[in-house]
C-alpha cells in the first residue's frame, strides 16, 4: 500500500500541481469540453410518440413517474398488451425503471436490431466521410455482439456515444446484486473489449466479477450489472476534472437501484471516475445498498466517509502501479474530486489490491483485488483481505464495527 505524506510542503506542491493541471487542460481541450451539442435522438422521438400513445383506451403513464407506479401500470396489462407495448416502443420500455426486466430485455433486443439495421444503411452512405462510415461499421459490430446468444441487455440508447447496461445472472431471483460503475471513456464502442483488455471494459469487469462471486459462494444467487448507462467523460479533459457528468449520472444510478426487483442487498463497485459518481450518489442511495467499493479513485467529492452521508460500508483500494496516485487530490473552484479514498484519514476500509496490474487491472481473474470484490459482493466479509496497516478494515472482517461507519 502506498504511504501518504501529509506535510505542509507536499500539500503546497500538490496545490501548485493541481492548478498547473487545470491550465494544461484548458490549453489543450478548452472550456468547450464541458459543452455538449444536443439534437433529438431516436429515443427522444420514441418518447414523444409514447407521450401521445394509448393502450386499452387509456393514456400511457409518464416515463418519469416513480418506478413503483410504472410497475403497477405494467401489472394491470395482459401478457399480450405488455408484448405489444414493448414491440411498439422498444427504446422506451427497454429503459423504463419499473418495467419487468424480462420485458426490458425483449425491448432492447428489438431496439438493437433496429439500430443495427440503421447503422448498416449508414455505413453505405456515400455522403459520410470515411471515418463516419468506419464508425458506423464499428457500431454495427457492437450491436451485433450485444444481440448474440441470450444476452440480457437492461438498457440501451444508441444516441450520441450511447448508453447500455447488461445483466449477468437472474436479476429477479438474486439474493445479492452487484453494480459495476465504470469511468472515463465509457461508451457503446468501449462497452466491451477482447484480448488483454477484456476485463478493463465494463462488460468484462462485470462478467469477471460474476464468475468470482459464484466461486466465492457457489450456492448464492447473485446477479451483476455492467452499468454503462450514463454519459462519461471522453478522455482526460475538463469533463474528467469536473463533477457535472458524475452528478447527472448519480441521479441515473439512484433511479436504477431504486427500481431493482426484490429486496436483495446491493453493492456498488465503482472504478476511476465511476467513484466520483458513486460519491455523489451516496447520500440518496436506497437503504438496500449495503456496500460501496471504489478502486483507482481520483476522489469521491467528499472530505471523508462521514461526508458521504451513507449507511453503506465504504471500501477502497489502489494498486501500487496505478497512475491515478499521481493525480492531485484537490478541490479548487469545482475542479478536482477531493480527498483520496485510500488515505487513512478518509475513513474507508482499505483493501489489498495485490496483483491488480495498474489502473485498469482490478477485475483480472486471480488477483486479490477481484477476490476482495467478490467477497464483498456476496457478503463474505470474513474472506476479505485488508491492507496490512488498516485497522478499520480488520475490525470489519472480525465483526467489530469500524469507527464512523454503520
URZIZI-V36070 format. One record per pair of residues at least 24 apart in sequence whose C-alpha atoms are under 10 Angstrom apart, sorted by the first residue. I is the first residue (numbers start at 1). GAP is how many residues later the second one is. Records with the same first field share a line. If there is no record, write none. Layout:
# URZIZI-V36070
I->GAP, GAP
This chain:
# URZIZI-V36070
1->316, 317, 318, 319, 341, 349, 350, 351, 352, 353, 386, 387, 388, 389
2->316, 317, 318, 319, 323, 340, 341
3->317, 339, 340, 341
4->336, 338, 339, 340
5->338
6->337
11->317, 318, 319
13->315
14->312, 313, 314, 315, 316
15->313, 314, 315, 316, 317
16->312
17->310, 311, 313
18->309, 310, 311, 312, 313, 314, 317, 318
19->309, 311, 313, 316, 317
21->216, 217, 220, 306, 307, 315
22->215, 216, 219, 310, 313, 314
24->213, 214
25->211, 212, 213, 214, 216
26->211, 212
28->209, 210
29->207, 208, 209, 210
30->207, 208
31->206, 207, 208
32->206, 207
33->200, 201, 204, 205, 206, 207
34->199, 203, 204, 205, 206, 208, 210, 211
35->204
37->123
38->122
39->120, 121
40->119, 120
41->116, 117, 118, 119
42->49, 69, 73, 115, 116, 117
43->46, 47, 48, 49, 52, 68, 113, 114, 115, 116
44->47, 48, 113, 115
45->46, 47
46->42, 43, 44, 45, 46, 47
47->42, 44, 45, 46
48->44
49->39, 40, 43
50->35, 38, 39, 42, 43
53->32, 36
54->31
55->26, 27, 29, 30
56->25
60->25
63->29, 30, 32, 33, 34, 35
64->32, 33
65->31, 32, 33
66->31, 32, 189, 192, 193
67->29, 30, 31, 32, 188, 189, 191, 192, 193
68->29, 30, 31, 190, 191
69->29, 30
70->26, 27, 28, 29, 30, 189
71->25, 26, 27, 28, 29, 188, 190
72->26, 27
73->25, 26
74->24, 25, 26, 29
75->24, 25
83->24
86->24, 25
87->24
90->24, 66
91->64, 65, 66, 67
92->63, 64, 65
93->62
94->59, 60, 61, 62, 63
95->58, 59, 60, 61, 62, 68, 69, 70, 134, 161
96->58, 59, 160, 163
97->57, 58, 158, 159, 160, 161, 162, 163, 164
98->157, 158, 160, 161, 162, 163
99->160, 161, 162
100->72, 159, 160, 161
101->51, 52, 53, 54, 66, 69, 70, 71, 159, 160
102->50, 51, 52, 69, 70
103->51
104->48, 49, 50, 51, 52
105->45, 46, 47, 48, 49, 50, 51, 61, 62
106->46, 47, 48
107->46, 47, 48, 49
108->38, 39, 44, 45, 46, 47, 48, 49, 56
109->34, 37, 38, 39, 41, 42, 43, 44, 45, 46, 47
110->37
111->32, 44, 45, 46, 47
112->28, 30, 31, 32, 33, 34, 35, 41, 44, 45, 46
113->27, 30, 31, 33, 34
114->29
115->24, 25, 28, 29, 42, 43, 44
116->24, 25, 26, 27, 28, 31, 42
117->26, 27
119->24
135->54
138->50, 51
139->49, 50
141->48
142->46, 47, 48, 49, 50, 51
143->45, 46
145->47
146->45, 46
152->73
153->72, 73
154->71, 72, 73, 75
155->72, 73, 74
156->32, 72, 73
157->31, 72
158->29, 30
159->29
160->27, 28, 71
161->24, 25, 26, 27, 28, 29, 70, 71, 73
162->24, 25, 26, 27, 29, 66, 67, 68, 69
163->24, 25, 26, 28, 64, 65, 66, 67, 68, 69
164->24, 27, 38, 62, 63, 64, 65, 66
165->26, 37, 38, 60, 61, 62, 63, 64, 65
166->25, 36, 37, 40, 41, 58, 59, 60, 61, 62, 63
167->36, 39, 40, 43, 56, 57, 58, 59, 60
168->35, 38, 39, 41, 42, 43, 54, 55, 56, 57, 58
169->38, 41, 42, 52, 53, 54, 55, 56
170->51, 52, 53, 54
171->50, 51, 52, 53, 54, 89, 90, 91, 93
172->51, 88, 89, 90, 91, 92
173->48, 49, 50, 88, 89, 90, 91
174->46, 47, 48, 49, 50, 87, 88, 89, 90, 91
175->45, 46, 47, 48, 87, 88, 89, 90, 91, 203
176->37, 44, 45, 46, 47, 48, 87, 88, 89, 90, 91, 201, 202, 203
177->33, 44, 45, 46, 47, 48, 80, 83, 86, 87, 88, 89, 90, 91, 112, 200, 201
178->28, 31, 32, 35, 44, 45, 46, 47, 48, 49, 87, 88, 89, 90, 91, 111, 113, 114, 195, 196, 198, 199, 200
179->27, 30, 44, 45, 46, 47, 48, 74, 77, 78, 87, 88, 89, 90, 91, 113, 198
180->25, 26, 27, 29, 44, 45, 46, 47, 48, 87, 88, 89, 90, 91, 94, 113, 114
181->24, 25, 44, 45, 46, 47, 48, 49, 68, 72, 87, 88, 89, 90, 91, 92, 93, 94, 96, 97, 113
182->24, 44, 45, 46, 47, 48, 50, 87, 88, 89, 90, 91, 92, 93, 95
183->45, 47, 48, 49, 50, 51, 52, 57, 63, 87, 88, 89, 90, 91, 92, 93, 94, 113, 114
184->47, 48, 49, 50, 51, 52, 53, 55, 56, 87, 88, 89, 90
185->46, 47, 48, 49, 50, 51, 55, 88
186->41, 42, 43, 44, 45, 46, 47, 48, 49, 88
187->41, 42, 43, 44, 45, 46, 47
188->40, 41
190->38
191->35, 36, 37
192->34
196->165, 168
197->163, 164, 167
198->163, 165, 166
199->161, 162, 163, 164, 165, 166
200->159, 160, 161, 162, 163, 164
201->25, 27, 159, 162
202->24, 25, 26, 69, 161
203->24, 25
204->159, 160
205->64, 66, 155, 156, 157, 158, 159, 160, 165
206->63, 157
207->156
208->155, 156, 157, 162, 166
209->60, 154, 155, 156, 161, 162, 164, 165, 166, 168
210->164, 167
211->154, 163
212->151, 152, 153, 154, 158, 159, 160, 161, 162, 163, 165, 166
213->157, 158, 159, 160, 161, 162, 163, 164, 165, 166, 167
214->160, 161, 164
215->156, 159, 160
216->155, 156, 158, 159, 160, 161, 162, 163, 164, 167
217->157, 158, 160, 161, 162, 163
218->160
220->158, 159
221->157
222->42, 155, 156
223->43, 154, 155
224->42, 43, 44, 153
225->43
226->43
227->26, 29
228->25, 46
229->24, 27
230->44, 47
232->41, 42, 45
233->40
238->97, 98
239->96
240->33, 36, 58, 95, 96, 97
241->32, 57, 90, 93, 94, 95, 96
242->34, 59, 89, 91, 92, 93, 94, 95
243->30, 33, 34, 37, 57, 58, 91, 92, 93, 94
244->33, 90
245->28, 31, 32
246->27, 28, 29, 30, 31, 32, 33, 34, 35, 55
247->29, 30, 31, 32, 33, 34
248->29, 32, 33
249->25, 27, 28, 29, 31, 32
250->24, 26, 27, 28, 29, 30, 31, 32, 33, 34, 35
251->26, 27, 29, 30, 33, 34
252->25, 29
253->24, 25, 28, 29, 32
254->24, 27, 28, 29, 30, 31, 32
255->29, 30, 31
257->28, 29, 30, 31, 32
258->26, 27, 28, 29, 30, 31
259->27
263->25
264->24, 25, 26
265->24, 25, 26, 112, 113, 114
266->24, 25, 26, 46, 111, 112
267->24, 25, 26, 45, 46, 106, 109, 110, 111, 112
268->24, 25, 26, 44, 46, 105, 108, 109
269->24, 25, 26, 46, 47, 104, 107, 108
270->24, 25, 26, 27, 46
271->24, 25, 26, 27, 46, 88, 89, 91, 92
272->24, 25, 26, 27, 28, 46, 52, 87, 88
273->24, 25, 26, 27, 64
274->24, 25, 26
275->24, 25, 26, 41, 62, 66
276->24, 25, 26, 60, 61, 62
277->24
278->30
279->26, 28, 29, 30, 31, 35, 58
280->28
281->27, 28, 29
282->25, 26, 27, 28, 29, 30, 32
283->24, 25, 26, 27, 28, 29
284->24, 25, 26
285->24, 25, 26, 27
286->24, 25, 26
287->24, 25
288->24
289->24
290->24, 86, 87, 89, 116
291->24, 85, 86, 88
292->24, 56, 84, 85
293->24, 55, 56, 57, 58, 79, 80, 83, 84
294->24, 47, 48, 54, 56, 57, 79
295->24, 27, 29, 46, 47, 56, 58, 64, 65, 66, 67, 68, 74, 78
296->26, 27, 28, 29, 44, 45, 46, 57, 62, 63, 64, 65, 66
297->25, 27, 28, 30, 32, 40, 42, 43, 44, 45, 62
298->26, 27, 28, 29, 30, 31, 32, 38, 39, 40, 41, 42, 43
299->25, 28, 29, 30, 31, 32, 37, 38, 39, 40, 41, 42, 43
300->29, 36, 37, 38, 39, 40, 41
301->28, 29, 30, 33, 35, 36, 37, 38, 39, 40
302->29, 35, 36, 37, 38, 39, 44
303->28, 34, 35, 36, 37, 38, 42, 43, 44
304->34, 35, 36, 37, 39, 40, 41, 42, 43, 44, 100
305->34, 36, 40, 41, 42, 43, 44, 99, 100
306->40, 41, 42, 98, 99
307->39
309->96
310->95, 96
311->93, 94, 95
312->93, 94
313->35, 36, 63, 83, 89, 91, 92, 93
314->27, 33, 34, 35, 36, 79, 91, 92
315->26, 27, 32, 33, 34, 35, 36, 58, 61, 71, 78
316->24, 25, 26, 27, 30, 31, 32, 33, 34, 35, 36, 37, 70, 71, 77
317->24, 25, 26, 31, 32, 33, 34, 35, 36, 37, 39, 45, 52, 55, 69, 70
318->24, 32, 33, 34, 35, 36, 38, 40, 41, 44, 51
319->32, 33, 34, 35, 36, 37, 38, 39, 40, 41, 42, 43, 50
320->33, 34, 35, 36, 37, 38, 39
321->34, 35, 36, 37, 38
322->34, 35, 36, 37, 38, 39, 40
323->35, 36, 37
324->34, 35
325->34
342->45, 48
344->45, 46, 47, 48
347->43, 45, 46, 55, 56, 57, 58
348->42, 44, 45, 54, 55, 56, 57
349->37, 38, 41, 42, 43, 44, 45, 46, 47, 48, 53, 56
350->35, 36, 37, 38, 39, 40, 41, 42, 43, 44
351->33, 34, 35, 36, 37, 38, 39, 42, 43
352->32, 33, 34, 35, 36, 38
353->32, 33, 34
354->31, 33
